[in-house]
Amino acid sequence: MRIPTIHGYIDRRILINFVAEPDVVERIVPSPFRPKIYRGKAIVGICLIRLKHIKPKGLPDLVGVNSENGAHRIAVEWDEDGAIKSGVYIPRRDTSLKLNSIAGGRFFPGKHYLAKFNVEEKDENYHVSFKSSDATEISIDARKTTRFNQQSIFETLENASLFFEKGDLGYSPNGSNFDGLQLKAYKWEVQPLEVSNVKSSFFENKDIFPDGSIAFDNALLMTQVEHEWKSAISK
């Protein structure tokens, strides 16, 4: 599926990241993808992103649309033209915008579930939750901090930033194919978040992630990022 280059602004992007057992993640990642392993663990997570003025590049901001969105992500790699490529596999996307839920998978990449979001942001504290049309639920509470999680598998903010910056190409299931979409951020700067609460009915589903197979690792924040979305060749 090919779409025009999309331009807009990331008003706020929160990445909630987990480590998981590779053999568990292998069962939910379809071919040609495989889990990208970092120090013996697969990396999965949730992207909670507020987009503003989203529209085809070249059009004025006033015609753009705004939305809250959630994406469950799995860091993956695959073989392509004799090289190993990396990105993210996105098993599901959720959105506050009805247009996205109607057009997703038809006119732009990835099926989107319509969800009701609850967002509170005050004094560098963040609460984001949603309940989707199929009852999938997310809830996080976090605050901005200057200290990266010392227990993280990545050890430093710089290591985590580099890992997730390389995951700018995402593939979503669409029938028997996978629609590709690449994020081009005009700047890449992340800040650490301290998380006091995180819940995900997807990652807490014991049929997918048995007890002990997944654990919270770290959270990152990006704000006020001008960006573009570009189509990638479907797989």
C-alpha positions as CSV (number, residue, x, y, z in Angstrom):
1,M,0.0,0.0,0.0
2,R,1.5,3.3,-1.1
3,I,0.4,6.7,0.3
4,P,1.7,10.3,-0.3
5,T,4.3,11.5,2.2
6,I,2.5,12.6,5.3
7,H,3.7,15.6,7.3
8,G,2.8,16.7,10.8
9,Y,3.9,17.2,14.4
10,I,4.4,14.7,17.3
11,D,3.1,16.7,20.2
12,R,3.9,14.0,22.7
13,R,5.3,10.5,22.3
14,I,5.7,8.0,25.2
15,L,7.5,4.7,24.6
16,I,6.8,2.2,27.3
17,N,9.4,-0.6,26.9
18,F,9.5,-4.2,28.1
19,V,12.0,-7.1,27.9
20,A,10.5,-10.5,27.0
21,E,11.7,-14.0,26.5
22,P,12.7,-14.5,22.8
23,D,11.0,-17.9,22.4
24,V,7.7,-16.4,23.6
25,V,7.9,-13.5,21.2
26,E,8.9,-15.8,18.3
27,R,5.4,-17.4,18.5
28,I,3.7,-14.1,17.8
29,V,6.0,-12.6,15.2
30,P,5.1,-13.8,11.7
31,S,7.6,-14.6,8.9
32,P,9.7,-12.9,7.4
33,F,10.3,-11.2,10.8
34,R,12.1,-12.4,13.8
35,P,12.6,-10.8,17.2
36,K,15.6,-8.5,17.5
37,I,17.6,-9.6,20.4
38,Y,19.4,-7.3,22.8
39,R,21.5,-8.9,25.5
40,G,19.6,-12.1,25.3
41,K,16.1,-10.5,25.4
42,A,13.4,-9.5,22.9
43,I,12.2,-5.9,23.2
44,V,8.5,-5.1,23.1
45,G,6.4,-2.1,24.1
46,I,3.7,0.5,23.6
47,C,4.0,3.8,21.8
48,L,1.4,6.4,23.0
49,I,1.5,9.3,20.6
50,R,-0.4,12.5,20.1
51,L,-0.3,13.7,16.5
52,K,-1.2,17.2,15.3
53,H,-1.8,18.7,11.9
54,I,-1.4,15.4,10.1
55,K,-1.9,15.8,6.3
56,P,-0.2,15.2,2.9
57,K,3.1,17.1,2.8
58,G,2.7,20.5,1.1
59,L,-0.8,21.2,2.4
60,P,-1.3,23.9,5.1
61,D,-1.5,22.8,8.8
62,L,-5.1,24.0,9.1
63,V,-6.3,21.1,6.9
64,G,-4.6,18.5,9.1
65,V,-6.1,16.3,11.7
66,N,-5.2,15.6,15.4
67,S,-5.4,12.3,17.2
68,E,-4.3,10.2,20.2
69,N,-2.9,6.9,19.2
70,G,-1.5,3.7,20.7
71,A,0.7,1.0,19.0
72,H,1.9,-2.3,20.4
73,R,5.4,-2.8,19.0
74,I,7.9,-5.6,18.8
75,A,11.5,-4.9,17.8
76,V,12.3,-7.2,14.8
77,E,14.8,-7.8,12.1
78,W,14.6,-9.6,8.7
79,D,16.7,-10.5,5.7
80,E,16.4,-8.3,2.6
81,D,18.6,-8.1,-0.4
82,G,21.4,-10.0,1.4
83,A,21.4,-7.7,4.4
84,I,19.8,-7.7,7.8
85,K,17.2,-4.9,8.2
86,S,15.6,-3.8,11.5
87,G,12.4,-2.1,12.6
88,V,9.2,-2.9,14.5
89,Y,6.3,-5.3,13.9
90,I,3.1,-3.7,15.1
91,P,0.4,-6.3,15.9
92,R,-2.2,-3.7,16.7
93,R,-2.9,0.0,16.5
94,D,-5.5,2.0,18.4
95,T,-6.7,5.5,17.7
96,S,-9.1,8.2,19.0
97,L,-9.9,9.3,15.4
98,K,-12.8,7.6,13.7
99,L,-11.3,8.5,10.3
100,N,-8.2,6.4,11.1
101,S,-10.3,3.4,12.2
102,I,-12.3,3.6,8.9
103,A,-9.3,4.2,6.6
104,G,-6.6,2.2,8.3
105,G,-5.8,-0.9,6.2
106,R,-7.7,0.5,3.3
107,F,-6.3,3.9,2.4
108,F,-3.2,4.0,4.7
109,P,-1.2,1.3,6.4
110,G,-2.4,-0.8,9.3
111,K,-5.8,-1.6,10.7
112,H,-6.7,0.8,13.6
113,Y,-9.1,0.0,16.4
114,L,-11.3,2.9,17.6
115,A,-10.5,3.6,21.2
116,K,-11.6,6.1,23.9
117,F,-8.6,7.8,25.4
118,N,-8.2,9.5,28.8
119,V,-5.1,11.9,28.9
120,E,-4.0,14.1,31.8
121,E,-0.8,16.1,31.6
122,K,0.2,18.5,34.4
123,D,3.5,19.6,35.9
124,E,5.5,17.0,33.9
125,N,3.3,14.2,35.1
126,Y,1.5,12.0,32.5
127,H,-1.5,9.8,32.6
128,V,-2.5,8.1,29.4
129,S,-5.1,5.3,29.2
130,F,-7.5,4.0,26.7
131,K,-10.1,1.3,26.1
132,S,-10.5,0.0,22.6
133,S,-13.5,-1.2,20.7
134,D,-12.4,-4.9,21.3
135,A,-11.9,-4.2,25.0
136,T,-8.1,-3.9,24.9
137,E,-7.0,-1.6,27.6
138,I,-3.9,0.4,28.4
139,S,-3.0,2.6,31.4
140,I,0.2,4.4,32.3
141,D,1.3,6.9,34.9
142,A,4.7,8.5,34.6
143,R,6.6,11.7,35.4
144,K,9.5,13.3,33.7
145,T,12.9,12.7,35.4
146,T,16.6,13.3,34.8
147,R,17.6,9.8,35.7
148,F,17.3,6.8,33.3
149,N,16.1,3.6,34.9
150,Q,19.3,2.1,36.5
151,Q,17.9,-1.4,36.2
152,S,17.3,-1.2,32.5
153,I,18.8,-3.7,30.2
154,F,20.1,-0.8,28.1
155,E,22.1,0.6,31.1
156,T,22.2,4.2,29.7
157,L,19.8,6.6,28.1
158,E,22.1,6.9,25.0
159,N,22.0,3.1,24.4
160,A,18.2,3.1,24.6
161,S,17.8,6.1,22.4
162,L,20.0,4.6,19.7
163,F,18.1,1.3,19.8
164,F,14.7,2.8,19.4
165,E,15.9,5.4,16.8
166,K,16.8,2.5,14.6
167,G,13.2,1.1,14.9
168,D,11.8,3.8,12.6
169,L,10.3,1.4,10.0
170,G,7.1,-0.3,11.2
171,Y,5.1,-3.1,9.6
172,S,1.5,-3.8,10.4
173,P,-0.6,-6.8,9.3
174,N,-3.1,-6.3,6.5
175,G,-4.7,-9.5,5.3
176,S,-1.9,-11.7,4.1
177,N,0.5,-8.8,3.7
178,F,2.3,-6.3,5.9
179,D,2.0,-2.6,5.3
180,G,5.2,-0.6,5.9
181,L,5.4,2.9,7.2
182,Q,8.7,4.8,8.0
183,L,9.0,7.7,10.5
184,K,11.4,10.5,9.6
185,A,11.8,12.7,12.7
186,Y,13.4,16.0,12.0
187,K,15.1,15.7,15.3
188,W,15.6,12.7,17.6
189,E,15.8,13.6,21.3
190,V,14.4,11.4,24.1
191,Q,14.0,12.1,27.8
192,P,13.6,9.5,30.6
193,L,10.3,8.9,32.4
194,E,9.8,7.4,35.8
195,V,6.8,5.0,35.6
196,S,4.6,4.5,38.7
197,N,1.9,2.4,37.0
198,V,1.7,0.5,33.7
199,K,-1.0,-1.9,32.6
200,S,-1.6,-3.5,29.2
201,S,-4.3,-6.2,28.7
202,F,-2.3,-7.3,25.7
203,F,1.0,-7.8,27.4
204,E,-0.7,-9.1,30.6
205,N,-2.5,-11.8,28.5
206,K,-1.2,-15.1,30.0
207,D,-2.1,-17.0,26.9
208,I,0.4,-14.8,25.0
209,F,2.9,-14.0,27.7
210,P,3.1,-16.6,30.4
211,D,4.1,-15.6,34.0
212,G,7.7,-14.5,34.1
213,S,8.1,-14.1,30.4
214,I,7.8,-10.3,30.3
215,A,8.9,-7.4,32.5
216,F,8.9,-3.6,32.4
217,D,12.2,-2.1,31.5
218,N,12.1,1.7,30.8
219,A,10.1,4.6,29.5
220,L,11.0,7.4,27.2
221,L,9.5,10.7,26.2
222,M,9.6,12.8,23.0
223,T,7.8,16.2,22.5
224,Q,7.3,18.8,19.8
225,V,8.8,16.8,16.9
226,E,8.2,17.8,13.3
227,H,8.1,14.7,11.2
228,E,7.1,12.8,8.1
229,W,5.6,9.4,7.5
230,K,6.6,7.6,4.3
231,S,5.3,4.4,2.8
232,A,7.6,1.4,2.6
233,I,7.3,-1.6,0.2
234,S,4.7,-4.0,1.6
235,K,5.8,-7.6,2.5
